[in-house]
Amino acid sequence: MANSFSSLHYHVVFSTKNREAWIREEIESRVWSYLGGVARENEMKALAIGGIENHVHLLLGIPPKISVSHAIKLIKGSSSAWMKEALPGMAGFAWQDGYAAFTVSQSKLMDVDKYIRNQRKHHRIKTFEEEYRAFLKCHEFSFKEEYLLG
C-alpha cells in the first residue's frame, strides 16, 4: 500500500530448554550472528542480540506482514537446527517452548539496545529468572511460577 509506514520493534526474550547453560562464551558470537542472519533473511532487522549461557535477548524490527509469533518461530527453529548440526557438542540443544515479546517505542530503542548488549554485566547482579519475572510483572502479565522454571 502506498504511503504506509510502520515502526514495529520488539524486545524478545527466550531461554534454552530447562534453562540449561548451552551458549558458552566461546560460541556466543557465532550464535548471535546466526540469529541476526535468520532475522535478515526473513525481512526483519536485528538491532541488538545478546544473552548468556541460558537465554537470549533480541531487539527486532518486524515488518507488519510477519506476526511476532511467526518471526520467533522462524528464528528459534532455524537456529536450533543449525546449532545442533554446526556446533560441536550441541546435538541435544533446544530452545524453550515459549517466549516473551515486549513492544519498544522509538524513543527507548537505544536503552534496550544497551541493556541487551550488557547482559553479562547485568547477570552478575540478577539471575535470568529474576530478570524474566520482573519483565512479566512490569508488563502486567499474569503467569504461573512453574512455567518460569523451564
OpenMM code with the backbone's topology and positions (N, CA, C; nanometers):
from openmm import Vec3, app, unit

residues = "MET ALA ASN SER PHE SER SER LEU HIS TYR HIS VAL VAL PHE SER THR LYS ASN ARG GLU ALA TRP ILE ARG GLU GLU ILE GLU SER ARG VAL TRP SER TYR LEU GLY GLY VAL ALA ARG GLU ASN GLU MET LYS ALA LEU ALA ILE GLY GLY ILE GLU ASN HIS VAL HIS LEU LEU LEU GLY ILE PRO PRO LYS ILE SER VAL SER HIS ALA ILE LYS LEU ILE LYS GLY SER SER SER ALA TRP MET LYS GLU ALA LEU PRO GLY MET ALA GLY PHE ALA TRP GLN ASP GLY TYR ALA ALA PHE THR VAL SER GLN SER LYS LEU MET ASP VAL ASP LYS TYR ILE ARG ASN GLN ARG LYS HIS HIS ARG ILE LYS THR PHE GLU GLU GLU TYR ARG ALA PHE LEU LYS CYS HIS GLU PHE SER PHE LYS GLU GLU TYR LEU LEU GLY".split()
positions = [
    Vec3(0.0846, -0.1173, 0.0000),
    Vec3(0.0000, 0.0000, 0.0000),
    Vec3(0.0894, 0.1239, 0.0000),
    Vec3(0.0595, 0.2190, -0.0840),
    Vec3(0.1379, 0.3423, -0.0928),
    Vec3(0.1228, 0.4243, 0.0351),
    Vec3(0.2299, 0.4900, 0.0718),
    Vec3(0.2313, 0.5795, 0.1875),
    Vec3(0.1894, 0.5119, 0.3174),
    Vec3(0.2273, 0.3874, 0.3342),
    Vec3(0.2048, 0.3169, 0.4606),
    Vec3(0.3391, 0.3013, 0.5291),
    Vec3(0.3446, 0.3350, 0.6543),
    Vec3(0.4687, 0.3311, 0.7290),
    Vec3(0.4474, 0.2576, 0.8601),
    Vec3(0.5493, 0.1869, 0.9040),
    Vec3(0.5396, 0.1204, 1.0340),
    Vec3(0.6763, 0.1214, 1.1003),
    Vec3(0.6735, 0.1259, 1.2307),
    Vec3(0.7941, 0.1173, 1.3124),
    Vec3(0.7585, 0.0222, 1.4258),
    Vec3(0.7796, -0.1068, 1.4013),
    Vec3(0.7364, -0.2099, 1.4949),
    Vec3(0.8597, -0.2804, 1.5510),
    Vec3(0.8942, -0.2456, 1.6736),
    Vec3(1.0130, -0.3019, 1.7378),
    Vec3(0.9722, -0.3796, 1.8630),
    Vec3(1.0421, -0.4905, 1.8832),
    Vec3(1.0106, -0.5799, 1.9942),
    Vec3(1.1378, -0.6221, 2.0662),
    Vec3(1.1280, -0.6271, 2.1980),
    Vec3(1.2323, -0.6867, 2.2809),
    Vec3(1.1837, -0.8288, 2.3082),
    Vec3(1.2554, -0.9252, 2.2518),
    Vec3(1.2162, -1.0658, 2.2607),
    Vec3(1.3140, -1.1385, 2.3525),
    Vec3(1.2595, -1.2220, 2.4403),
    Vec3(1.3416, -1.2985, 2.5339),
    Vec3(1.2957, -1.4434, 2.5313),
    Vec3(1.3916, -1.5356, 2.5176),
    Vec3(1.3605, -1.6772, 2.5348),
    Vec3(1.4847, -1.7489, 2.5846),
    Vec3(1.4621, -1.8633, 2.6459),
    Vec3(1.5734, -1.9351, 2.7079),
    Vec3(1.5961, -2.0695, 2.6409),
    Vec3(1.7039, -2.1302, 2.6823),
    Vec3(1.7308, -2.2670, 2.6416),
    Vec3(1.6356, -2.3590, 2.7171),
    Vec3(1.6134, -2.4758, 2.6647),
    Vec3(1.5262, -2.5741, 2.7304),
    Vec3(1.5779, -2.6000, 2.8720),
    Vec3(1.4894, -2.5938, 2.9684),
    Vec3(1.5205, -2.6169, 3.1100),
    Vec3(1.6280, -2.5235, 3.1642),
    Vec3(1.6464, -2.4100, 3.0974),
    Vec3(1.7458, -2.3086, 3.1385),
    Vec3(1.8878, -2.3652, 3.1451),
    Vec3(1.9151, -2.4665, 3.0633),
    Vec3(2.0477, -2.5285, 3.0638),
    Vec3(2.1495, -2.4361, 2.9976),
    Vec3(2.2713, -2.4386, 3.0458),
    Vec3(2.3791, -2.3485, 3.0018),
    Vec3(2.4464, -2.4000, 2.8747),
    Vec3(2.3810, -2.3840, 2.7610),
    Vec3(2.4321, -2.4329, 2.6326),
    Vec3(2.5178, -2.3304, 2.5594),
    Vec3(2.4877, -2.2036, 2.5778),
    Vec3(2.5515, -2.0999, 2.4959),
    Vec3(2.6791, -2.0518, 2.5656),
    Vec3(2.7845, -2.1262, 2.5427),
    Vec3(2.9137, -2.0943, 2.6031),
    Vec3(2.9699, -1.9657, 2.5422),
    Vec3(3.0513, -1.8950, 2.6209),
    Vec3(3.1088, -1.7689, 2.5730),
    Vec3(3.1842, -1.7847, 2.4418),
    Vec3(3.2524, -1.8972, 2.4229),
    Vec3(3.3316, -1.9145, 2.3011),
    Vec3(3.2477, -1.9339, 2.1754),
    Vec3(3.1187, -1.9620, 2.1896),
    Vec3(3.0331, -1.9766, 2.0706),
    Vec3(2.9271, -1.8677, 2.0600),
    Vec3(2.9129, -1.7863, 2.1620),
    Vec3(2.8004, -1.6928, 2.1615),
    Vec3(2.8040, -1.5965, 2.0432),
    Vec3(2.9200, -1.5478, 2.0022),
    Vec3(2.9226, -1.4542, 1.8887),
    Vec3(2.8726, -1.5222, 1.7612),
    Vec3(2.9035, -1.6493, 1.7434),
    Vec3(2.8522, -1.7231, 1.6270),
    Vec3(2.7003, -1.7387, 1.6353),
    Vec3(2.6511, -1.7681, 1.7556),
    Vec3(2.5060, -1.7841, 1.7744),
    Vec3(2.4356, -1.6515, 1.7481),
    Vec3(2.4871, -1.5422, 1.8053),
    Vec3(2.4228, -1.4113, 1.7865),
    Vec3(2.4233, -1.3748, 1.6378),
    Vec3(2.5349, -1.3996, 1.5689),
    Vec3(2.5431, -1.3696, 1.4255),
    Vec3(2.4422, -1.4517, 1.3469),
    Vec3(2.4284, -1.5789, 1.3830),
    Vec3(2.3334, -1.6642, 1.3119),
    Vec3(2.1900, -1.6151, 1.3341),
    Vec3(2.1561, -1.5812, 1.4582),
    Vec3(2.0222, -1.5298, 1.4872),
    Vec3(1.9944, -1.4046, 1.4048),
    Vec3(2.0935, -1.3154, 1.3959),
    Vec3(2.0784, -1.1941, 1.3146),
    Vec3(2.0603, -1.2261, 1.1673),
    Vec3(2.1324, -1.3268, 1.1190),
    Vec3(2.1188, -1.3680, 0.9795),
    Vec3(1.9810, -1.4232, 0.9485),
    Vec3(1.9264, -1.5021, 1.0392),
    Vec3(1.7903, -1.5553, 1.0198),
    Vec3(1.6913, -1.4398, 1.0136),
    Vec3(1.7076, -1.3440, 1.1029),
    Vec3(1.6183, -1.2279, 1.1010),
    Vec3(1.6277, -1.1564, 0.9656),
    Vec3(1.7483, -1.1269, 0.9214),
    Vec3(1.7712, -1.0559, 0.7952),
    Vec3(1.7115, -1.1324, 0.6760),
    Vec3(1.7324, -1.2640, 0.6719),
    Vec3(1.6797, -1.3455, 0.5622),
    Vec3(1.5276, -1.3454, 0.5582),
    Vec3(1.4656, -1.3110, 0.6695),
    Vec3(1.3191, -1.3111, 0.6784),
    Vec3(1.2622, -1.1701, 0.6910),
    Vec3(1.3370, -1.0724, 0.6379),
    Vec3(1.2917, -0.9332, 0.6292),
    Vec3(1.2746, -0.8634, 0.7636),
    Vec3(1.3407, -0.9138, 0.8659),
    Vec3(1.3416, -0.8485, 0.9964),
    Vec3(1.4747, -0.7776, 1.0146),
    Vec3(1.4800, -0.6865, 1.1111),
    Vec3(1.6051, -0.6200, 1.1457),
    Vec3(1.6401, -0.6563, 1.2895),
    Vec3(1.7548, -0.7181, 1.3062),
    Vec3(1.8047, -0.7467, 1.4407),
    Vec3(1.8920, -0.6289, 1.4810),
    Vec3(1.8410, -0.5439, 1.5670),
    Vec3(1.9139, -0.4244, 1.6092),
    Vec3(2.0126, -0.4554, 1.7204),
    Vec3(1.9831, -0.5546, 1.8021),
    Vec3(2.0746, -0.5970, 1.9093),
    Vec3(2.0414, -0.7408, 1.9459),
    Vec3(2.1475, -0.8179, 1.9746),
    Vec3(2.1313, -0.9559, 2.0196),
    Vec3(2.2335, -0.9796, 2.1290),
    Vec3(2.1893, -1.0402, 2.2365),
    Vec3(2.2807, -1.0712, 2.3462),
    Vec3(2.2171, -1.1709, 2.4397),
    Vec3(2.2909, -1.2073, 2.5402),
    Vec3(2.2410, -1.3023, 2.6378),
    Vec3(2.3564, -1.3636, 2.7128),
    Vec3(2.3263, -1.4724, 2.7780),
    Vec3(2.4281, -1.5501, 2.8477),
    Vec3(2.4016, -1.6970, 2.8180),
    Vec3(2.4603, -1.7843, 2.8952),
    Vec3(2.4570, -1.9280, 2.8663),
    Vec3(2.3176, -1.9874, 2.8517),
    Vec3(2.2177, -1.9322, 2.9206),
    Vec3(2.0870, -1.9985, 2.9231),
    Vec3(1.9721, -1.9197, 2.8609),
    Vec3(2.0014, -1.8039, 2.8012),
    Vec3(1.8922, -1.7298, 2.7371),
    Vec3(1.9464, -1.6249, 2.6415),
    Vec3(1.8545, -1.5723, 2.5602),
    Vec3(1.8897, -1.4719, 2.4605),
    Vec3(1.7868, -1.3592, 2.4620),
    Vec3(1.8357, -1.2398, 2.4315),
    Vec3(1.7519, -1.1216, 2.4128),
    Vec3(1.7743, -1.0739, 2.2705),
    Vec3(1.6680, -1.0352, 2.2023),
    Vec3(1.6789, -0.9769, 2.0690),
    Vec3(1.5973, -0.8485, 2.0652),
    Vec3(1.6519, -0.7472, 2.0042),
    Vec3(1.5765, -0.6270, 1.9734),
    Vec3(1.5502, -0.6339, 1.8237),
    Vec3(1.4261, -0.6599, 1.7886),
    Vec3(1.3894, -0.6883, 1.6498),
    Vec3(1.2941, -0.5846, 1.5929),
    Vec3(1.3217, -0.5449, 1.4697),
    Vec3(1.2247, -0.4723, 1.3898),
    Vec3(1.1557, -0.5758, 1.3027),
    Vec3(1.0252, -0.5866, 1.3170),
    Vec3(0.9500, -0.6894, 1.2438),
    Vec3(0.8485, -0.6191, 1.1540),
    Vec3(0.8481, -0.6516, 1.0242),
    Vec3(0.7505, -0.5872, 0.9352),
    Vec3(0.6082, -0.6319, 0.9685),
    Vec3(0.5096, -0.5488, 0.9381),
    Vec3(0.3709, -0.5809, 0.9752),
    Vec3(0.3157, -0.7072, 0.9105),
    Vec3(0.3734, -0.7511, 0.8006),
    Vec3(0.3217, -0.8713, 0.7345),
    Vec3(0.3649, -1.0002, 0.8050),
    Vec3(0.4561, -0.9904, 0.9032),
    Vec3(0.5022, -1.1080, 0.9780),
    Vec3(0.4549, -1.0951, 1.1228),
    Vec3(0.3811, -1.1930, 1.1708),
    Vec3(0.3382, -1.1883, 1.3103),
    Vec3(0.4580, -1.2122, 1.4022),
    Vec3(0.4498, -1.1629, 1.5217),
    Vec3(0.5581, -1.1812, 1.6184),
    Vec3(0.5813, -1.3300, 1.6425),
    Vec3(0.4749, -1.4060, 1.6597),
    Vec3(0.4912, -1.5491, 1.6872),
    Vec3(0.5584, -1.6203, 1.5696),
    Vec3(0.5246, -1.5823, 1.4478),
    Vec3(0.5875, -1.6456, 1.3308),
    Vec3(0.7352, -1.6057, 1.3217),
    Vec3(0.7648, -1.4803, 1.3487),
    Vec3(0.9039, -1.4335, 1.3469),
    Vec3(0.9886, -1.5134, 1.4457),
    Vec3(0.9385, -1.5323, 1.5638),
    Vec3(1.0144, -1.6046, 1.6663),
    Vec3(1.0253, -1.7526, 1.6296),
    Vec3(0.9203, -1.8081, 1.5737),
    Vec3(0.9252, -1.9475, 1.5277),
    Vec3(1.0348, -1.9662, 1.4231),
    Vec3(1.0452, -1.8735, 1.3283),
    Vec3(1.1493, -1.8800, 1.2259),
    Vec3(1.2888, -1.8738, 1.2891),
    Vec3(1.3068, -1.7813, 1.3794),
    Vec3(1.4382, -1.7616, 1.4422),
    Vec3(1.4760, -1.8809, 1.5283),
    Vec3(1.3854, -1.9252, 1.6128),
    Vec3(1.4170, -2.0372, 1.7020),
    Vec3(1.4347, -2.1677, 1.6248),
    Vec3(1.3474, -2.1940, 1.5302),
    Vec3(1.3549, -2.3202, 1.4555),
    Vec3(1.4825, -2.3328, 1.3750),
    Vec3(1.5139, -2.2299, 1.2998),
    Vec3(1.6338, -2.2335, 1.2161),
    Vec3(1.7605, -2.2391, 1.3006),
    Vec3(1.7668, -2.1582, 1.4061),
    Vec3(1.8885, -2.1542, 1.4882),
    Vec3(1.9078, -2.2840, 1.5654),
    Vec3(1.8014, -2.3437, 1.6118),
    Vec3(1.8133, -2.4704, 1.6848),
    Vec3(1.8701, -2.5795, 1.5946),
    Vec3(1.8175, -2.5882, 1.4733),
    Vec3(1.8678, -2.6889, 1.3784),
    Vec3(2.0143, -2.6631, 1.3459),
    Vec3(2.0495, -2.5378, 1.3208),
    Vec3(2.1877, -2.5023, 1.2885),
    Vec3(2.2825, -2.5332, 1.4048),
    Vec3(2.2421, -2.4973, 1.5257),
    Vec3(2.3280, -2.5199, 1.6417),
    Vec3(2.3565, -2.6684, 1.6611),
    Vec3(2.2554, -2.7513, 1.6420),
    Vec3(2.2728, -2.8962, 1.6566),
    Vec3(2.3691, -2.9521, 1.5525),
    Vec3(2.3624, -2.8994, 1.4315),
    Vec3(2.4430, -2.9519, 1.3208),
    Vec3(2.5821, -2.8890, 1.3117),
    Vec3(2.5937, -2.7601, 1.3383),
    Vec3(2.7172, -2.6876, 1.3085),
    Vec3(2.8118, -2.6707, 1.4268),
    Vec3(2.7593, -2.6800, 1.5471),
    Vec3(2.8436, -2.6527, 1.6637),
    Vec3(2.8737, -2.7820, 1.7393),
    Vec3(2.9993, -2.8064, 1.7689),
    Vec3(3.0381, -2.9289, 1.8404),
    Vec3(2.9720, -2.9390, 1.9782),
    Vec3(2.9274, -3.0583, 2.0108),
    Vec3(2.8694, -3.0854, 2.1419),
    Vec3(2.7300, -3.0318, 2.1637),
    Vec3(2.6613, -2.9913, 2.0566),
    Vec3(2.5293, -2.9297, 2.0709),
    Vec3(2.4152, -3.0177, 2.0204),
    Vec3(2.4387, -3.1448, 2.0003),
    Vec3(2.3367, -3.2336, 1.9429),
    Vec3(2.2075, -3.2355, 2.0241),
    Vec3(2.2152, -3.2156, 2.1544),
    Vec3(2.0956, -3.2187, 2.2383),
    Vec3(2.0344, -3.0827, 2.2647),
    Vec3(2.0805, -2.9796, 2.1948),
    Vec3(2.0335, -2.8430, 2.2193),
    Vec3(1.8868, -2.8244, 2.1817),
    Vec3(1.8174, -2.7407, 2.2602),
    Vec3(1.6814, -2.6980, 2.2257),
    Vec3(1.6513, -2.5665, 2.2966),
    Vec3(1.5682, -2.4851, 2.2326),
    Vec3(1.5161, -2.3656, 2.2974),
    Vec3(1.3924, -2.4038, 2.3790),
    Vec3(1.3559, -2.3224, 2.4754),
    Vec3(1.2308, -2.3419, 2.5485),
    Vec3(1.1140, -2.3300, 2.4514),
    Vec3(0.9982, -2.3794, 2.4902),
    Vec3(0.8810, -2.3721, 2.4034),
    Vec3(0.8284, -2.2298, 2.3875),
    Vec3(0.8309, -2.1500, 2.4907),
    Vec3(0.7688, -2.0179, 2.4864),
    Vec3(0.8673, -1.9052, 2.4661),
    Vec3(0.8186, -1.7847, 2.4836),
    Vec3(0.8990, -1.6635, 2.4707),
    Vec3(0.8224, -1.5484, 2.5344),
    Vec3(0.8905, -1.4367, 2.5485),
    Vec3(0.8250, -1.3114, 2.5871),
    Vec3(0.8618, -1.2086, 2.4812),
    Vec3(0.7661, -1.1254, 2.4438),
    Vec3(0.7909, -1.0191, 2.3466),
    Vec3(0.7235, -0.8923, 2.3972),
    Vec3(0.8007, -0.7853, 2.4025),
    Vec3(0.7526, -0.6573, 2.4529),
    Vec3(0.7747, -0.5511, 2.3467),
    Vec3(0.6756, -0.4676, 2.3238),
    Vec3(0.6934, -0.3601, 2.2260),
    Vec3(0.7908, -0.2562, 2.2811),
    Vec3(0.8635, -0.1936, 2.1891),
    Vec3(0.9619, -0.0921, 2.2264),
    Vec3(0.9382, 0.0304, 2.1391),
    Vec3(0.9181, 0.1456, 2.2022),
    Vec3(0.8989, 0.2682, 2.1261),
    Vec3(1.0319, 0.3169, 2.0701),
    Vec3(1.0249, 0.3960, 1.9672),
    Vec3(1.1440, 0.4515, 1.9026),
    Vec3(1.2325, 0.5230, 2.0049),
    Vec3(1.1708, 0.5928, 2.0980),
    Vec3(1.2474, 0.6702, 2.1965),
    Vec3(1.3238, 0.5823, 2.2956),
    Vec3(1.2907, 0.4553, 2.3050),
    Vec3(1.3569, 0.3644, 2.4003),
    Vec3(1.4499, 0.2637, 2.3332),
    Vec3(1.4642, 0.2685, 2.2007),
    Vec3(1.5473, 0.1702, 2.1310),
    Vec3(1.6913, 0.1692, 2.1821),
    Vec3(1.7497, 0.2862, 2.2035),
    Vec3(1.8888, 0.2919, 2.2490),
    Vec3(1.9048, 0.2313, 2.3891),
    Vec3(1.8074, 0.2554, 2.4765),
    Vec3(1.8134, 0.1987, 2.6121),
    Vec3(1.8059, 0.0468, 2.6084),
    Vec3(1.7152, -0.0062, 2.5285),
    Vec3(1.7000, -0.1517, 2.5182),
    Vec3(1.8229, -0.2128, 2.4514),
    Vec3(1.8746, -0.1476, 2.3494),
    Vec3(1.9965, -0.1935, 2.2828),
    Vec3(2.1107, -0.2059, 2.3849),
    Vec3(2.1307, -0.1029, 2.4632),
    Vec3(2.2370, -0.1036, 2.5653),
    Vec3(2.2147, -0.2153, 2.6672),
    Vec3(2.0922, -0.2318, 2.7102),
    Vec3(2.0585, -0.3367, 2.8062),
    Vec3(2.0941, -0.4747, 2.7498),
    Vec3(2.0579, -0.4992, 2.6254),
    Vec3(2.0826, -0.6291, 2.5629),
    Vec3(2.2325, -0.6541, 2.5451),
    Vec3(2.3054, -0.5534, 2.5058),
    Vec3(2.4497, -0.5689, 2.4826),
    Vec3(2.5300, -0.5838, 2.6115),
    Vec3(2.4689, -0.5555, 2.7250),
    Vec3(2.5384, -0.5654, 2.8534),
    Vec3(2.4849, -0.6785, 2.9407),
    Vec3(2.4422, -0.7869, 2.8800),
    Vec3(2.3832, -0.8975, 2.9545),
    Vec3(2.4789, -0.9613, 3.0544),
    Vec3(2.6031, -0.9825, 3.0170),
    Vec3(2.6991, -1.0460, 3.1097),
    Vec3(2.7128, -0.9626, 3.2367),
    Vec3(2.7267, -0.8328, 3.2196),
    Vec3(2.7392, -0.7424, 3.3347),
    Vec3(2.6109, -0.7446, 3.4184),
    Vec3(2.4993, -0.7365, 3.3521),
    Vec3(2.3696, -0.7342, 3.4201),
    Vec3(2.3475, -0.8610, 3.5035),
    Vec3(2.3869, -0.9758, 3.4486),
    Vec3(2.3587, -1.1018, 3.5176),
    Vec3(2.4599, -1.1365, 3.6269),
    Vec3(2.5516, -1.0491, 3.6532),
    Vec3(2.6344, -1.0638, 3.7736),
    Vec3(2.5529, -1.0267, 3.8968),
    Vec3(2.4456, -0.9500, 3.8730),
    Vec3(2.3617, -0.8992, 3.9823),
    Vec3(2.2296, -0.9744, 3.9928),
    Vec3(2.1700, -1.0078, 3.8802),
    Vec3(2.0354, -1.0650, 3.8775),
    Vec3(2.0337, -1.1907, 3.7913),
    Vec3(1.9677, -1.2965, 3.8395),
    Vec3(1.9553, -1.4193, 3.7610),
    Vec3(1.8558, -1.3988, 3.6464),
    Vec3(1.8591, -1.4901, 3.5507),
    Vec3(1.7634, -1.4839, 3.4411),
    Vec3(1.6211, -1.4920, 3.4945),
    Vec3(1.5967, -1.5819, 3.5885),
    Vec3(1.4616, -1.5983, 3.6423),
    Vec3(1.4131, -1.4695, 3.7083),
    Vec3(1.5009, -1.4020, 3.7829),
    Vec3(1.4635, -1.2742, 3.8456),
    Vec3(1.4346, -1.1683, 3.7396),
    Vec3(1.5179, -1.1645, 3.6379),
    Vec3(1.5006, -1.0694, 3.5290),
    Vec3(1.3680, -1.0939, 3.4554),
    Vec3(1.3426, -1.2179, 3.4202),
    Vec3(1.2229, -1.2550, 3.3444),
    Vec3(1.0963, -1.2249, 3.4251),
    Vec3(1.0984, -1.2609, 3.5515),
    Vec3(0.9849, -1.2337, 3.6406),
    Vec3(0.9584, -1.0832, 3.6468),
    Vec3(1.0645, -1.0033, 3.6577),
    Vec3(1.0497, -0.8576, 3.6644),
    Vec3(0.9888, -0.8018, 3.5354),
    Vec3(1.0325, -0.8531, 3.4195),
    Vec3(0.9743, -0.8099, 3.2923),
    Vec3(0.8252, -0.8416, 3.2879),
    Vec3(0.7898, -0.9617, 3.3252),
    Vec3(0.6498, -1.0028, 3.3205),
    Vec3(0.5639, -0.9189, 3.4150),
    Vec3(0.6150, -0.8921, 3.5344),
    Vec3(0.5399, -0.8092, 3.6297),
    Vec3(0.5283, -0.6655, 3.5808),
    Vec3(0.6365, -0.6106, 3.5259),
    Vec3(0.6369, -0.4735, 3.4745),
    Vec3(0.5314, -0.4558, 3.3650),
    Vec3(0.5145, -0.5577, 3.2831),
    Vec3(0.4188, -0.5517, 3.1733),
    Vec3(0.2827, -0.6100, 3.2114),
    Vec3(0.2658, -0.6358, 3.3404),
    Vec3(0.1389, -0.6806, 3.3990),
    Vec3(0.0855, -0.8094, 3.3390),
    Vec3(0.1771, -0.9033, 3.3116),
    Vec3(0.1360, -1.0373, 3.2698),
    Vec3(0.1079, -1.1213, 3.3934),
    Vec3(0.0023, -1.1998, 3.3882),
    Vec3(-0.0166, -1.2994, 3.4927),
    Vec3(0.0500, -1.4272, 3.4425),
    Vec3(0.1142, -1.4978, 3.5312),
    Vec3(0.1894, -1.6164, 3.4914),
    Vec3(0.1938, -1.7140, 3.6073),
    Vec3(0.2213, -1.8373, 3.5738),
    Vec3(0.2370, -1.9424, 3.6739),
    Vec3(0.3853, -1.9645, 3.6989),
    Vec3(0.4217, -1.9665, 3.8233),
    Vec3(0.5628, -1.9821, 3.8587),
    Vec3(0.6264, -2.1078, 3.7978),
    Vec3(0.5514, -2.2168, 3.7903),
    Vec3(0.6102, -2.3404, 3.7375),
    Vec3(0.6545, -2.3268, 3.5922),
    Vec3(0.5932, -2.2335, 3.5169),
    Vec3(0.6345, -2.2125, 3.3778),
    Vec3(0.7640, -2.1349, 3.3682),
    Vec3(0.8019, -2.0668, 3.4740),
    Vec3(0.9255, -1.9906, 3.4736),
    Vec3(1.0461, -2.0795, 3.4997),
    Vec3(1.0234, -2.2004, 3.5402),
    Vec3(1.1330, -2.2909, 3.5776),
    Vec3(1.1867, -2.3711, 3.4594),
    Vec3(1.1286, -2.3697, 3.3471),
    Vec3(1.1793, -2.4467, 3.2345),
    Vec3(1.0873, -2.4523, 3.1230),
] * unit.nanometer
topology = app.Topology()
chain = topology.addChain("A")
for resn in residues:
    res = topology.addResidue(resn, chain)
    for name in ("N", "CA", "C"):
        topology.addAtom(name, app.Element.getBySymbol(name[0]), res)
